[in-house]
Amino acid sequence: MARIIAIEHLTLDGVFQAPARADEDTRNGFRHGGWGNAGDDPRMQEVIGSAMAGGWSLLAGRTTYEDLYEGWVVRQPASPMTKALTGVRKFVISRDRAYAPRWENSTLLAGEAAQTVRELKQRHDKSLIMFGSGALLRGLMRHGLVDGLVLMIHPLVLGDGARLFEAGQGFSRLKLASQVVTATGVAILTYGFDIQAAQT
């Protein structure tokens, strides 16, 4: 059975929108795109690599999937990261059954996300890694389908932007598995979900 691990960049006020590029996600007039770049540190790659140890596949909502394709395949085709993402198996969630993923090694999971992802977890044998995909991640957490979070919390307060944890998100208790603070001041906190607490 696969485990779902979400890896997210957050500010101190909980914003996760567009950490990588100025034009990554400008919805609702967001003007702070690329805020995560100043916190980049080799320790981040070490922690992410640990989460992917033993083999992994990508699980993404359609918006994040298309942004990853644009950011790597279109803009940085020669990057080692592009090669890694292209080679890995990718599962993209979309309500549109006619959607045709354009990245090789991609599989469309159409329909109700919780059901299709629950079935995928049962049959898949590698960790399912998520980046971004906030709406999908929140929905999967509500159904108890997420096994862990790697939160990279940057020492920034932006004041606006989409937040990962919104009002109405269900109660969850998490267990801290590891913590790392980078030279750039980013706190990398790895959590597992306390399933019993979530069910009480």
Secondary structure, DSSP 8 states (H G I E B T S, - for coil): ---EEEEEEEETT-B-S-SS-TTS--GGG---TTTTGGG--HHHHHHHHHHTTT-EEEEEEHHHHHHHIIIIIIT-TT-HHHHHHHHS-EEEEES-TT----STTEEEEES-HHHHHHHHHHH--SEEEEES-HHHHHHHHHTT---EEEEEEES---S-S-BSS-TT-----EEEEEEEE-TTS-EEEEEEE-HHHHH-
